[in-house]
Amino acid sequence: MRALVINCTLKPAPEPSNTQALADTVISSLQGHGVTVDTVRAVDLDLRPGVETDMGAGDDWPAVHDKLLAAEILVIASPTWLGRPSSVAQRVLERMDAMLSETDDERRPVAYNRVAGVVVTGNEDGAHHVISEINGALVDIGYTVPGQAWTYWHLGPGPGPDFLDDDRGHDWSVSTGRAMASNLVHAARALAALPLPAPPS
């Protein structure tokens, strides 16, 4: 089984990413279930604006799209800015919009029988809003989102330290991430054993 984690931090490599640090705890848990995990740091790619799978020469999205189709599990990891997902997360979801019209050999949307979850970080409140925004988009595209397939780290309203700067709350976030990984893996296995059929015409 394969998973793809798309880190939607605004920080280009090699700058440390708080979002990647929390996502890494989920990745470790997925790997503990025997899952092979690939990670994409979207801000380092040239992801052209648009809602097509291929926006032409120089567009890096087609390679990400191939990784999406190779993975049974998707994790979108985003920081919170102004109480919302990052602009990079929005760009990723907009590019995934093209998957709505893509089907497999059995006429199922290509996101069917794949599962997804969300990782959120930030130094202000708003994690549940960000989770619901991203999950709503993923469900629209066709992904199955198991219950409690998310984890986050926030210290409440107002400015404050980042995940990498403060150990408070880490135990809860990591424990929730382990539950997230388990729920994703078991839901993916269930769908592999009993796949969703194509929507009725």
Secondary structure, 3 states (H helix, E strand, C coil): CEEEEEECCCCCCCCCCHHHHHHHHHHHHHHHCCCEEEEEEHHHCCCCCCCCCCCCCCCCHHHHHHHHHHCCEEEEEEEEECCEECHHHHHHHHHHHHHHHCECCCCCECCCCCEEEEEEECCCCCHHHHHHHHHHHHHHHCCECCCCCEEEECCCCCCCCCHHHCCCCHHHHHHHHHHHHHHHHHHHHHHHHCCCCCCCC
